[in-house]
């Protein structure tokens, strides 16, 4: 897909302005170079306890980063094959939105009607009044079938039950349509733009653009014209995304994502008490712009300001600003027929939370 001239002009202008503002606001952020450095920052007993807990789970790989260096690594952190990030893709798209919003290419308050967005069988006029902002906060009120199941959409509200902007429901239609809007408004392919905007500046070591262009998008397009846009990143490359977010979108001397977008995207749009389906409230999370946000009423001070990208089977990118720590975690997804089969390949949030607590304890040197 050809890149629009309008997008290139305003995007370059926004990047130039962002670099100036970002340099003044957030100097001295520590990031990895072309290769990750390692640091001996964990106390031995804590390291061993973390290692024991990780090995008891179906974790494929995990990396803990502090001050731009790897302080813990488990498994093959270079592997991409068979390790898709599932719904972590949504948080990645949120990162990409920041540049286009700052450039004026994407208007978050534009409605689907304004953009000419429709879907298989047609959307109603009310549904078309949903805004881009509603899509990226999962509050569109559009319960049209998605091209891929989310695990909760199928038991969700009926079309027309909730007006746009009034009700949170974790809805793959919203997220897939947000990807479609991104491509429509920027005139780019998501993967080409990810490569330009994030993979290259962050010096990702394992990203394969050709594999994404060939196999990334999928779903039943007879159900919805908006495919899912999957990512196949290594754990060490996923961690680079977390470090970029931790550093307010800055990487070395470049403001890759506008700092105000980073702050906005991980601010709580939907508090925990309003999450739907109601079972989602058990985790203690609220929701921002395609990021899960730690509701302070449910978490200890170590999680102040924290946010996380979460995906099926136990894919995570966790950012902990209070301690300057980033943790990326992956499993190997596999077909399953029974709850027992799923348990054998899944790492739940509660299980991952135990790993997080152990990692933070191990970083206490005292």
ZANUBA-411338 format. One record per residue: chain; x, y, z of N, C-alpha, C, O in turn. Coordinates in steps of 0.05 Angstrom, whole numbers. Layout:
! residues N
   ch     n.xx     n.yy     n.zz    ca.xx    ca.yy    ca.zz     c.xx     c.yy     c.zz     o.xx     o.yy     o.zz
    A        X        Y        Z        X        Y        Z        X        Y        Z        X        Y        Z
...
This chain:
! residues 366
   ch     n.xx     n.yy     n.zz    ca.xx    ca.yy    ca.zz     c.xx     c.yy     c.zz     o.xx     o.yy     o.zz
    A       17      -24        0        0        0        0       18       25        0       37       27       16
    A       12       44      -17       28       68      -19       24       86        5        2       88       16
    A       45       99       14       43      117       36       34      144       26       45      154        6
    A       14      156       39        4      182       30       24      204       34       39      204       54
    A       25      223       16       43      246       19       36      262       44       54      271       58
    A       10      265       48        1      280       72       12      267       97       22      281      115
    A       12      241       99       21      227      123       51      232      127       60      238      149
    A       66      230      105       95      233      108      102      261      117      120      265      135
    A       89      281      106       96      309      113       90      315      142      107      324      157
    A       65      309      151       58      316      178       72      298      198       77      306      221
    A       77      273      191       90      255      210      119      264      215      128      264      238
    A      133      272      194      160      281      198      161      307      214      179      311      231
    A      141      324      210      140      349      226      135      343      255      148      354      273
    A      117      324      260      111      317      288      134      304      302      139      308      325
    A      149      287      287      172      274      299      193      295      306      206      292      327
    A      197      314      289      217      335      295      209      350      320      226      356      337
    A      184      358      323      175      372      346      177      354      371      185      363      392
    A      169      329      368      170      310      390      198      306      400      203      303      425
    A      218      305      382      245      301      391      255      324      408      269      320      428
    A      247      348      401      256      371      417      243      370      444      256      373      465
    A      216      366      445      202      366      471      212      342      488      216      346      512
    A      215      319      475      223      296      491      250      298      503      255      289      525
    A      269      311      488      296      314      499      297      331      523      313      327      541
    A      279      351      524      279      369      546      266      356      571      274      362      594
    A      246      339      566      230      329      588      242      304      601      241      301      626
    A      253      286      585      261      260      595      290      254      587      294      235      571
    A      310      268      597      337      262      590      348      237      604      337      229      625
    A      368      225      592      383      205      607      371      177      608      379      161      624
    A      350      172      592      338      145      593      357      124      583      372      129      564
    A      358      101      597      376       80      590      362       60      572      341       49      579
    A      374       54      549      363       35      530      385       16      521      409       23      523
    A      377       -8      512      397      -26      501      408      -16      475      395       -1      460
    A      432      -25      468      443      -20      442      435      -42      423      413      -54      425
    A      451      -46      402      445      -67      383      443      -94      396      428     -111      386
    A      457      -98      417      456     -123      433      450     -116      462      460      -95      472
    A      435     -132      475      429     -127      503      453     -131      521      469     -150      517
    A      457     -113      539      477     -117      560      464     -131      584      440     -130      587
    A      480     -145      599      470     -159      623      481     -145      648      503     -133      648
    A      466     -147      670      475     -136      695      469     -155      718      448     -168      718
    A      487     -157      737      483     -174      760      470     -158      782      483     -146      799
    A      443     -157      781      428     -139      799      411     -154      818      399     -142      836
    A      408     -180      816      391     -196      833      407     -209      856      430     -218      851
    A      395     -211      879      409     -226      900      406     -255      894      386     -264      884
    A      427     -272      900      427     -300      891      403     -316      901      392     -332      886
    A      395     -312      926      372     -328      936      347     -321      921      331     -338      914
    A      343     -295      916      319     -286      901      319     -296      872      299     -304      861
    A      343     -295      860      346     -306      832      338     -335      831      324     -343      813
    A      348     -351      850      342     -379      850      312     -385      854      301     -403      842
    A      300     -369      872      271     -373      877      255     -366      852      236     -380      846
    A      262     -345      838      249     -338      813      253     -360      792      234     -368      779
    A      277     -369      790      283     -390      770      267     -415      775      257     -428      757
    A      264     -422      800      249     -446      807      220     -443      800      207     -462      790
    A      209     -420      805      181     -414      799      175     -414      768      155     -424      759
    A      194     -402      753      190     -401      724      191     -429      713      175     -435      695
    A      209     -446      722      212     -472      711      188     -490      717      184     -511      704
    A      172     -483      737      149     -498      744      125     -492      726      104     -505      728
    A      127     -472      709      106     -463      692      112     -469      663      135     -474      656
    A       92     -468      645       97     -473      617      108     -448      603      100     -442      580
    A      126     -434      616      138     -410      605      158     -418      583      175     -436      587
    A      156     -406      560      175     -411      538      200     -394      543      223     -403      540
    A      196     -369      550      218     -351      555      209     -326      570      185     -319      570
    A      228     -314      584      222     -291      601      247     -274      604      269     -285      605
    A      244     -248      604      266     -230      607      258     -208      626      236     -197      624
    A      275     -201      645      271     -179      664      293     -158      658      316     -165      657
    A      284     -134      654      302     -112      647      300      -90      668      279      -82      676
    A      323      -80      676      325      -56      693      348      -39      684      370      -48      678
    A      342      -13      682      362        7      672      374       -1      646      398        2      641
    A      357      -11      628      366      -17      601      383      -42      598      393      -48      576
    A      385      -58      619      402      -83      618      386     -107      627      367     -104      643
    A      393     -130      618      379     -155      625      390     -164      653      414     -168      656
    A      372     -167      672      380     -176      698      370     -204      703      378     -217      723
    A      353     -215      686      344     -243      688      335     -251      660      321     -236      646
    A      342     -276      653      334     -287      627      329     -317      630      344     -331      643
    A      307     -326      618      301     -354      618      291     -363      591      276     -348      578
    A      300     -386      582      291     -397      557      303     -384      533      323     -369      536
    A      292     -390      509      302     -379      484      289     -352      479      267     -351      467
    A      302     -331      487      290     -304      484      292     -293      456      283     -271      450
    A      304     -309      437      307     -301      409      285     -313      392      283     -306      368
    A      270     -332      402      252     -348      385      228     -331      377      216     -317      393
    A      220     -334      351      196     -321      341      176     -342      331      152     -338      333
    A      186     -364      320      169     -384      307      151     -397      328      160     -406      349
    A      124     -397      322      105     -410      340       99     -395      366       88     -406      384
    A      108     -370      367      104     -355      393       90     -329      388       98     -308      399
    A       68     -329      374       54     -304      368       45     -291      394       40     -304      414
    A       43     -264      394       38     -250      418        9     -247      425        2     -234      446
    A       -9     -258      409      -38     -257      414      -46     -228      418      -39     -210      403
    A      -62     -222      440      -73     -196      443      -54     -174      452      -61     -151      454
    A      -29     -181      456       -8     -161      460       -7     -143      435        2     -120      437
    A      -16     -153      413      -16     -138      388      -31     -111      391      -25      -91      378
    A      -52     -111      408      -68      -88      411      -53      -65      424      -56      -42      416
    A      -37      -71      444      -20      -51      457        1      -41      437        9      -17      438
    A       11      -58      420       31      -50      400       18      -30      381       30       -9      374
    A       -7      -35      372      -21      -17      355      -25       10      369      -23       31      357
    A      -31        9      395      -34       34      410       -9       51      409      -11       75      405
    A       14       38      411       39       53      409       42       66      382       50       89      380
    A       34       52      361       36       62      334       17       85      329       23      103      313
    A       -6       85      342      -25      106      339      -14      133      347      -21      154      335
    A        4      134      367       13      159      378       25      177      357       20      201      357
    A       42      167      340       55      183      319       34      194      300       35      218      292
    A       15      177      292       -6      186      272      -25      207      285      -34      225      271
    A      -31      204      310      -48      223      324      -34      250      326      -46      271      321
    A       -9      249      335        7      274      337       10      288      310       10      313      309
    A       12      272      289       15      284      262      -11      295      251      -11      308      230
    A      -33      290      264      -59      299      254      -70      282      232      -90      289      220
    A      -58      258      228      -68      240      208      -92      224      218     -110      218      202
    A      -92      217      243     -114      203      255     -127      222      276     -114      232      294
    A     -153      227      272     -169      243      291     -184      224      309     -202      210      300
    A     -178      223      335     -191      205      353     -221      210      355     -236      192      363
    A     -230      234      349     -258      241      352     -273      239      326     -297      245      325
    A     -260      230      305     -274      224      280     -292      200      283     -284      180      296
    A     -315      201      272     -334      178      274     -328      159      251     -316      166      231
    A     -339      135      254     -337      116      231     -351      126      207     -343      121      184
    A     -373      141      211     -387      153      188     -369      173      174     -368      174      150
    A     -355      189      190     -336      209      178     -315      195      161     -307      206      140
    A     -306      172      169     -285      157      156     -295      139      134     -279      128      119
    A     -321      136      132     -332      117      112     -328       88      119     -326       71      101
    A     -326       82      145     -321       55      154     -348       39      156     -367       49      169
    A     -348       16      144     -372       -2      146     -361      -30      148     -337      -35      147
    A     -380      -49      150     -371      -77      152     -392      -95      139     -413      -86      129
    A     -386     -121      139     -403     -141      126     -431     -138      137     -436     -139      161
    A     -451     -136      119     -479     -134      127     -487     -106      135     -511     -101      138
    A     -468      -88      138     -474      -60      144     -475      -54      173     -485      -70      189
    A     -465      -31      181     -468      -20      208     -491       -1      209     -498       11      188
    A     -504        1      232     -526       20      235     -515       48      237     -492       53      242
    A     -533       68      234     -525       96      237     -514      101      265     -495      116      269
    A     -527       89      285     -517       92      312     -489       80      316     -472       93      327
    A     -485       57      305     -459       45      306     -438       62      292     -415       64      302
    A     -445       74      270     -426       90      255     -420      116      269     -402      131      261
    A     -435      123      291     -429      147      306     -407      142      326     -398      161      339
    A     -398      117      329     -375      111      346     -350      124      335     -347      127      311
    A     -333      133      353     -308      147      345     -285      128      346     -286      106      357
    A     -263      137      335     -238      122      336     -230      119      365     -220       98      373
    A     -234      139      381     -227      138      410     -243      115      423     -233      101      440
    A     -269      112      415     -285       90      426     -273       63      418     -273       44      435
    A     -263       60      394     -251       35      385     -227       28      402     -225        5      412
    A     -209       47      407     -184       40      420     -187       37      450     -168       29      464
    A     -210       45      460     -216       41      489     -237       19      493     -246       15      516
    A     -244        4      472     -263      -18      473     -290       -9      484     -302      -23      501
    A     -299       14      475     -325       25      483     -342       33      460     -358       52      462
    A     -339       19      437     -353       28      413     -383       22      413     -398       36      400
    A     -391        3      429     -419       -6      427     -426      -20      402     -450      -23      395
    A     -406      -29      387     -411      -44      362     -405      -73      367     -382      -81      371
    A     -426      -89      367     -423     -118      374     -427     -135      349     -440     -156      349
    A     -415     -125      327     -414     -139      302     -395     -162      305     -375     -160      319
    A     -400     -185      292     -381     -207      294     -353     -198      285     -350     -184      265
    A     -333     -208      299     -305     -202      291     -295     -224      273     -307     -246      272
    A     -274     -219      258     -263     -239      241     -249     -261      256     -245     -283      246
    A     -242     -256      282     -230     -276      299     -243     -274      326     -248     -252      336
    A     -247     -297      339     -260     -298      365     -241     -286      386     -217     -287      384
    A     -253     -273      406     -238     -262      428     -240     -279      453     -225     -274      473
    A     -259     -298      453     -263     -314      477     -285     -302      495     -295     -316      513
    A     -292     -277      490     -314     -264      506     -335     -251      488     -358     -248      496
    A     -327     -244      463     -345     -230      446     -371     -246      441     -392     -235      438
    A     -368     -273      439     -390     -289      431     -413     -290      452     -435     -296      445
    A     -406     -283      477     -426     -282      498     -433     -254      506     -444     -248      527
    A     -427     -235      488     -429     -207      495     -457     -195      490     -476     -210      484
    A     -458     -169      492     -484     -155      487     -493     -159      458     -477     -166      441
    A     -519     -156      454     -530     -156      427     -526     -129      414     -523     -109      428
    A     -526     -129      388     -523     -104      374     -545      -84      382     -569      -91      382
    A     -536      -60      388     -555      -40      396     -560      -38      426     -575      -20      435
    A     -548      -56      442     -553      -56      471     -542      -31      485     -554      -21      504
    A     -519      -21      475     -506        2      489     -497       22      468     -484       15      448
    A     -504       48      472     -494       68      454     -464       71      454     -451       64      474
    A     -452       80      432     -423       83      432     -413      101      454     -425      121      461
    A     -390       93      466     -377      108      486     -387      104      515     -375      116      533
    A     -408       88      519     -420       86      545     -414       61      561     -419       59      584
    A     -401       41      547     -400       15      560     -374        0      551     -370       -2      526
    A     -358       -9      569     -334      -24      562     -341      -53      558     -354      -66      575
    A     -332      -64      535     -334      -93      531     -310     -101      514     -305      -90      493
    A     -295     -120      524     -270     -129      511     -279     -142      485     -289     -165      485
    A     -274     -129      462     -287     -135      437     -267     -135      414     -257     -114      407
    A     -262     -158      403     -242     -159      381     -251     -144      357     -234     -135      341
    A     -277     -139      353     -285     -123      330     -272      -95      333     -262      -84      313
    A     -274      -83      357     -262      -57      361     -233      -56      353     -224      -38      339
    A     -218      -76      364     -189      -76      360     -181      -80      331     -163      -67      321
    A     -195      -99      318     -189     -104      289     -197      -79      272     -182      -72      254
    A     -220      -67      279     -227      -43      264     -208      -20      269     -203       -4      251
    A     -196      -19      293     -176        2      298     -152       -2      280     -140       17      271
    A     -145      -28      275     -123      -33      256     -131      -24      228     -114      -13      213
    A     -156      -29      220     -165      -21      194     -165        9      191     -157       20      170
    A     -173       24      211     -173       53      211     -144       63      209     -139       82      194
    A     -126       50      223      -98       58      221      -87       57      193      -75       76      183
    A      -93       35      180      -83       32      152      -97       51      133      -85       62      115
    A     -123       54      137     -139       73      120     -128      101      122     -124      114      102
    A     -124      111      146     -117      139      150      -87      145      144      -81      166      135
    A      -70      126      150      -41      130      145      -33      123      117      -12      132      107
    A      -49      107      103      -41       97       76      -18       78       77       -4       75       57
    A      -15       64       99        7       45      102       -3       18      110      -26       15      118
    A       14       -3      108        8      -29      119       19      -29      148       41      -19      153
    A        4      -41      166       12      -41      194       41      -51      198       56      -40      213
    A       48      -73      184       74      -85      188       96      -68      176      118      -66      188
    A       92      -57      152      112      -39      141      116      -15      160      139       -7      165
    A       95       -5      172       97       18      189      110       11      216      125       26      227
    A      103      -13      226      116      -22      251      146      -24      246      162      -17      264
    A      154      -35      223      183      -37      217      196      -10      217      218       -7      227
    A      183       10      204      195       36      202      195       51      228      215       63      236
    A      173       50      242      169       66      266      182       54      291      193       69      308
    A      182       28      293      191       15      318      214       -5      314      234       -2      328
    A      211      -24      297      231      -45      295      259      -34      288      278      -42      300
    A      260      -17      268      286       -6      260      298       13      281      322        9      288
    A      284       33      290      296       51      310      304       37      336      324       45      348
    A      289       17      344      295        3      369      315      -20      365      322      -34      384
    A      325      -23      340      345      -43      333      336      -71      342      351      -87      354
    A      311      -78      335      301     -105      341      319     -125      326      326     -122      303
    A      325     -146      341      345     -165      331      332     -188      315      346     -202      300
    A      307     -193      319      294     -218      308      270     -213      291      258     -232      281
    A      262     -187      288      237     -181      273      240     -188      244      260     -181      231
    A      221     -203      233      220     -212      205      197     -199      191      174     -209      193
    A      202     -178      176      180     -164      163      166     -181      142      142     -181      141
    A      182     -196      127      170     -213      105      150     -233      117      129     -238      106
    A      158     -245      139      140     -265      152      114     -253      162       93     -265      160
    A      116     -228      172       91     -214      180       74     -207      157       49     -211      158
    A       86     -197      135       70     -190      112       56     -214      100       34     -212       89
    A       69     -237      102       58     -261       90       37     -275      108       17     -285       99
    A       43     -275      135       27     -292      153       13     -277      176       -1     -289      191
    A       18     -251      178        9     -237      202      -21     -233      204      -33     -237      225
    A      -34     -226      182      -63     -220      184      -79     -245      179      -72     -262      163
    A     -101     -247      194     -117     -271      191     -145     -267      202     -151     -246      214
    A     -162     -287      198     -189     -286      207     -209     -292      185     -201     -295      162
    A     -234     -295      192     -255     -301      173     -266     -275      162     -282     -261      175
    A     -258     -268      137     -265     -242      126     -294     -243      115     -303     -222      105
    A     -307     -266      116     -336     -266      109     -352     -257      133     -375     -249      130
    A     -340     -258      157     -353     -248      181     -349     -218      184     -368     -203      191
    A     -325     -209      180     -318     -181      182     -295     -175      163     -277     -192      159
    A     -295     -152      151     -274     -145      132     -248     -137      146     -228     -132      132
    A     -248     -135      173     -224     -126      187     -210     -151      199     -220     -163      218
    A     -186     -157      188     -172     -180      199     -158     -173      225     -154     -150      232
    A     -150     -194      240     -132     -191      262     -104     -186      251      -98     -196      229
    A      -87     -173      265      -60     -166      255      -40     -176      276      -31     -162      294
    A      -33     -201      273      -16     -214      294       13     -207      291       23     -200      269
    A       27     -208      314       56     -203      314       71     -228      325       61     -242      343
    A       94     -233      313      111     -255      321      138     -244      330      158     -246      315
    A      139     -233      353      164     -221      363      178     -239      383      165     -254      398
    A      204     -238      383      220     -252      404      215     -238      430      207     -215      431
    A      222     -251      452      218     -240      478      237     -216      482      229     -196      494
    A      261     -218      472      280     -195      475      271     -171      459      277     -149      467
    A      258     -175      436      248     -153      420      223     -141      433      219     -117      433
    A      206     -158      444      182     -149      459      190     -131      482      177     -111      488
    A      212     -139      496      221     -123      518      230      -95      510      228      -76      525
    A      240      -92      486      248      -66      476      224      -47      475      226      -23      480
    A      201      -58      467      177      -42      467      170      -32      495      162       -9      499
    A      173      -50      515      168      -42      542      187      -20      552      179       -2      566
    A      213      -23      544      233       -2      552      226       25      539      228       46      552
    A      217       24      514      209       49      501      186       62      516      186       86      520
    A      166       47      524      144       58      539      153       69      566      145       90      574
    A      170       53      580      181       62      606      195       89      603      194      105      622
    A      208       93      581      223      118      576      207      139      562      218      157      549
    A      180      138      565      162      159      555      165      162      525      162      184      514
    A      170      139      511      171      140      482      197      148      471      200      152      446
    A      217      152      488      244      162      479      264      139      477      264      121      493
    A      280      140      456      301      120      451      327      135      443      328      146      421
    A      347      134      460      371      150      456      363      179      452      351      191      469
    A      370      190      429      364      219      424      338      223      408      333      246      399
    A      323      202      404      299      205      387      274      201      403      272      182      420
    A      254      218      398      227      214      410      211      197      390      199      208      372
    A      210      171      395      197      153      376      167      155      378      153      156      357
    A      157      156      402      128      160      407      125      186      423      140      189      442
    A      107      203      417      104      228      433       99      221      463       83      203      469
    A      113      234      480      111      229      509       83      232      519       74      217      537
    A       69      253      509       41      257      519       23      234      510        3      228      524
    A       29      222      487       13      199      479       17      175      497       -1      161      504
    A       43      170      504       48      148      523       32      152      548       19      133      558
    A       33      176      559       18      181      584      -12      178      580      -26      166      597
    A      -22      188      558      -51      186      552      -60      158      548      -81      149      558
    A      -44      142      534      -53      115      526      -53       96      550      -68       77      549
    A      -38      102      571      -38       84      594      -52       97      618      -50       87      640
    A      -67      119      613      -84      130      633     -110      114      633     -118      104      613
    A     -123      114      656     -147       97      659     -171      110      646     -181      130      656
    A     -181       98      625     -206      106      612     -229       92      626     -250      104      632
    A     -226       66      631     -246       50      644     -235       39      670     -217       22      670
    A     -245       47      693     -236       37      719     -244        8      722     -262       -2      708
    A     -232       -6      741     -237      -34      746     -267      -40      750     -277      -60      740
    A     -280      -23      764     -308      -28      771     -327      -28      747     -350      -37      748
    A     -317      -17      724     -334      -16      700     -325      -35      678     -335      -34      656
    A     -306      -53      685     -296      -72      664     -318      -93      659     -332     -102      677
    A     -319     -101      633     -338     -122      625     -325     -140      604     -310     -131      587
    A     -331     -167      605     -349     -180      624     -340     -177      653     -317     -173      658
    A     -359     -179      672     -353     -175      700     -330     -191      711     -316     -182      730
    A     -325     -215      700     -302     -231      709     -276     -217      706     -257     -223      720
    A     -275     -198      687     -250     -183      683     -243     -166      708     -220     -158      711
    A     -263     -160      725     -257     -143      748     -241     -158      769     -229     -146      787
    A     -241     -185      768     -227     -201      787     -196     -195      787     -183     -198      807
    A     -186     -187      764     -157     -183      761     -148     -157      774     -124     -154      780
    A     -166     -138      778     -159     -112      789     -151      -91      768     -144      -69      775
    A     -152      -99      742     -143      -80      721     -166      -62      713     -189      -69      714
    A     -158      -38      704     -175      -21      688     -164      -21      659     -148      -38      652
    A     -173       -3      642     -165       -3      614     -161       25      604     -176       43      611
    A     -140       28      588     -134       53      575     -139       52      545     -161       44      537
    A     -120       60      529     -122       57      500     -107       31      492      -83       32      485
    A     -121        9      493     -110      -17      486      -87      -26      504      -71      -43      497
    A      -85      -14      528      -67      -23      549      -84      -29      574     -103      -15      580
    A      -76      -51      588      -88      -57      614      -73      -40      635      -49      -40      636
    A      -89      -26      652      -77       -7      671      -83      -17      699     -105      -26      705
    A      -63      -16      716      -66      -25      744      -82       -5      760      -73       18      764
    A     -105      -13      769     -122        4      785     -110        6      813     -108      -15      826
    A     -102       30      822      -88       32      848     -104       22      872      -93       17      893
    A     -130       20      869     -146        9      891     -142      -20      896     -149      -31      916
    A     -129      -34      876     -127      -63      878      -98      -72      878      -93      -96      879
    A      -78      -54      878      -51      -62      876      -33      -47      895      -39      -24      903
    A      -11      -59      903        8      -47      922       24      -25      908       23      -22      883
    A       38       -8      923       53       15      912       73        7      891       80       23      873
    A       83      -18      891      102      -27      871       90      -25      843      105      -24      823
    A       63      -25      841       50      -24      816       38        3      809       22        6      791
    A       46       23      824       37       51      819       45       58      790       68       56      783
    A       26       67      775       31       76      747       37       54      728       45       59      705
    A       34       29      737       42        6      720       20        0      699       -3        8      702
    A       28      -13      678       10      -21      656       21      -46      643       45      -52      645
    A        4      -60      628       12      -86      617       -2      -92      591      -26      -86      588
    A       12     -104      572        0     -116      549       -4     -146      555       15     -159      565
    A      -28     -156      550      -34     -184      557      -45     -199      533      -61     -188      517
    A      -36     -224      530      -45     -240      507      -52     -269      516      -42     -279      536
    A      -68     -282      500      -77     -309      505      -53     -328      509      -32     -325      497
    A      -57     -347      527      -37     -367      534      -16     -356      553        1     -372      563
    A      -15     -330      559        5     -320      578       27     -305      565       50     -308      571
    A       20     -287      546       39     -269      533       37     -242      547       15     -231      550
    A       59     -231      556       58     -207      572       82     -188      566      104     -197      561
    A       76     -162      566       96     -142      568       88     -123      590       68     -109      588
    A      102     -124      612       95     -109      636      115      -86      640      139      -90      638
    A      104      -62      646      121      -39      651      115      -29      680       92      -23      687
    A      136      -27      696      134      -19      724      150        6      729      173        5      736
    A      138       29      725      153       55      728      164       59      756      185       72      759
    A      150       49      776      159       54      804      186       42      809      201       53      826
    A      193       20      796      219        8      800      237        9      775      260       -1      776
    A      227       20      753      242       21      729      247       -6      716      268      -11      704
    A      228      -24      720      231      -52      710      211      -58      687      189      -49      688
    A      221      -73      668      204      -84      646      207     -114      646      229     -124      648
    A      185     -128      644      185     -157      642      169     -166      618      146     -159      615
    A      182     -182      601      169     -194      578      168     -224      582      188     -236      590
    A      145     -236      575      141     -265      581      125     -277      558      106     -265      548
    A      133     -301      550      119     -315      528      116     -345      535      132     -357      550
    A       95     -356      523       91     -385      524       90     -395      495       91     -379      476
    A       88     -421      491       84     -433      465       55     -441      462       47     -462      472
    A       39     -425      448       10     -433      444        8     -460      430       24     -467      413
    A      -13     -474      438      -18     -501      426      -48     -506      426      -62     -496      443
    A      -58     -522      408      -86     -530      408      -94     -544      434      -77     -558      445
    A     -118     -540      442     -127     -554      467     -157     -560      464     -172     -546      451
    A     -165     -582      477     -193     -591      477     -206     -590      504     -231     -588      506
    A     -191     -590      525     -202     -591      552     -189     -569      569     -168     -559      562
    A     -202     -562      591     -189     -543      610     -161     -552      619     -144     -536      623
    A     -158     -578      622     -132     -589      631     -111     -585      609      -88     -578      615
    A     -119     -588      584     -101     -583      562      -92     -554      562      -68     -548      557
    A     -111     -536      566     -105     -508      565      -87     -500      589      -68     -485      585
    A      -92     -511      612      -76     -505      635      -47     -513      631      -28     -500      641
    A      -43     -534      615      -16     -544      610        1     -525      593       26     -527      592
    A      -12     -507      578        3     -489      560       -1     -460      567       10     -442      554
    A      -17     -454      588      -24     -426      595      -10     -418      620       -7     -433      639
    A       -2     -392      621        7     -380      646      -13     -358      653      -14     -337      639
    A      -28     -361      674      -49     -342      681      -37     -316      692      -13     -315      699
    A      -53     -296      695      -43     -271      707      -34     -276      735      -13     -266      743
    A      -49     -291      751      -41     -297      779      -14     -311      780        2     -305      797
    A       -9     -329      761       17     -343      761       39     -324      753       61     -324      764
    A       33     -307      732       53     -288      724       58     -267      746       81     -259      750
    A       37     -260      760       40     -241      783       60     -252      803       75     -237      815
    A       59     -278      808       78     -290      827      106     -286      817      124     -281      833
    A      110     -290      791      137     -286      780      146     -257      782      169     -251      788
    A      127     -239      778      134     -210      781      142     -204      809      162     -190      814
    A      127     -214      829      133     -208      857      161     -220      864      176     -207      878
    A      167     -244      854      193     -256      859      215     -240      846      237     -237      858
    A      211     -230      822      231     -214      808      237     -189      823      260     -181      827
    A      216     -175      833      220     -150      848      234     -156      874      251     -140      883
    A      227     -178      887      241     -185      912      270     -191      907      287     -184      924
    A      276     -204      885      304     -211      879      321     -186      872      345     -187      875
    A      308     -165      864      322     -140      858      328     -124      883      342     -104      882
    A      316     -132      906      323     -119      931      349     -131      942      349     -155      949
    A      370     -116      942      396     -126      949      400     -130      979      419     -144      987
    A      383     -118      995      388     -118     1024      386     -144     1037      390     -146     1061
